[in-house]
Amino acid sequence: MEKKIKSIDDLMSIADLDPRHHTGEIIGSMTTSIHPRVFDVIAKFIEKNQNDHVLFPSLSVIEEELISETKRILGLSEDISGVITSGGTESNILALYAFKKTFSSRTVISLESAHQSISKAAALLELNIVKVKTNDDGYYNPDELQGILARYPNSVLVLTMGTTEIGRVDPITPIIDSIRKYHIHVHIDGAMGGFTYPFTNPKEFGKYVELVNEGLASFSTDYHKFPGAPIPSSVLFLNSMLEDKLKWNSHYMPAGYQKGLLGTRPGYSAAGALATLLLKGRDGLAYSAIRSYNLALETMNTLQSNWNLSIPRPDVPLLCVGLGEEELVSRAWSFLWSYGIKTYFCSKPPGLRIVFMPHIKKKHIDRFINKLLEFFEQGSREYHER
Ligand SMILES: Cc1ncc(COP(=O)(O)O)c(C=O)c1O
């Protein structure tokens, strides 16, 4: 194989192979543009280990401020501990581990719409996993779930704030009594919705916050998703008794311990996340979340009313545009990608996933809709003629 990268110039120019955010090409991924000033911050911390606060005291200050600023933005109590992690997957694994270690929970109850990292965590931690069905709109059946909670007291229930494929926030109200009655430990996976739902539906969000503040639930959210911090960057909030389980002795380190799954943890991530929060502020984050969510609903209405497409109404800025048959979905996907419209997939209904990240503007959506229509006119005709 001929070497494609022989110099640093080659290495720099190969980045041009990738689509860009600001052009609206990246329309299906949960990644977004980074504020230009954050790049300078990254450079200051790129060589530093977040897991070594003794050697790098600045990172201890940054971690403290990042955690407290996030709690202030989300309305979490000061008593709740925060652990910096590399992303939604690490946060989910750590949350389930902490519950297993603290309460000897052996079972995870998870909706089938949960992110695959929950199954991954259950496999790694050797937890029994009970999967609960959801309907076409991504909702569980409350009677069925209450029955399962009764059958598995002291288990961990995972609820998602913004499911990966259709953007559902799993409701808490119908099961709140069972959660208390059967001593269920709840983990709320807010990887995507943790920085949108608080602003688009503060009243409902308050119910999840109450549970976390009472120490009955853990909650994770990703800075590297909607807020637009550098990858990898997430945080897990949980009560301090659980946080202790996430510290491991590390004799050779000056602090004597390390937190989380990684040994060496990128210092620039926490610094970049804090910079992002400072630059956007609570108002900026709220503005972005509301704007993106409104654009998602407006797009849903346009697609539904004009072309009768099946699209579950989301709770976070994300749409699963149902196209019906798998093969049609895959042809539509190839067609759109050939025009630089990089959508993802969703399966229930089979369709294309669009994520309304902060860089997505109305003109990008118009382009997506126009090309989808062109596909319906050309591609689907070919498909049916084959
Ligand atoms: C709901 C949810 N949880 C967890 C994750 C995993 O996050 P990460 O890729 O940062 O590990 C995702 C990723 O899309 C997600 O949508």
The ligand as an SDF file (V2000), in Angstrom:
LIG
                    3D

 16 16  0  0  0  0  0  0  0  0999 V2000
  -28.1720    8.7470   25.0820 C   0  0  0  0  0  0  0  0  0  0  0  0
  -26.7140    8.4800   24.8580 C   0  0  0  0  0  0  0  0  0  0  0  0
  -25.9880    7.9820   25.8600 N   0  0  0  0  0  0  0  0  0  0  0  0
  -24.6780    7.7160   25.7120 C   0  0  0  0  0  0  0  0  0  0  0  0
  -24.0400    7.9560   24.5220 C   0  0  0  0  0  0  0  0  0  0  0  0
  -22.5760    7.6280   24.3850 C   0  0  0  0  0  0  0  0  0  0  0  0
  -21.8200    8.7890   24.4040 O   0  0  0  0  0  0  0  0  0  0  0  0
  -20.2710    8.7800   23.9810 P   0  0  0  0  0  0  0  0  0  0  0  0
  -20.2640    8.4870   22.5190 O   0  0  0  0  0  0  0  0  0  0  0  0
  -19.8290   10.1550   24.3270 O   0  0  0  0  0  0  0  0  0  0  0  0
  -19.5930    7.7390   24.7660 O   0  0  0  0  0  0  0  0  0  0  0  0
  -24.7560    8.4790   23.4430 C   0  0  0  0  0  0  0  0  0  0  0  0
  -24.1050    8.7280   22.1620 C   0  0  0  0  0  0  0  0  0  0  0  0
  -24.6800    9.1610   21.2100 O   0  0  0  0  0  0  0  0  0  0  0  0
  -26.1370    8.7490   23.6120 C   0  0  0  0  0  0  0  0  0  0  0  0
  -26.8940    9.2250   22.6200 O   0  0  0  0  0  0  0  0  0  0  0  0
  1  2  1  0
  2  3  1  0
  2 15  2  0
  3  4  2  0
  4  5  1  0
  5  6  1  0
  5 12  2  0
  6  7  1  0
  7  8  1  0
  8  9  2  0
  8 10  1  0
  8 11  1  0
 12 13  1  0
 12 15  1  0
 13 14  2  0
 15 16  1  0
M  END
$$$$
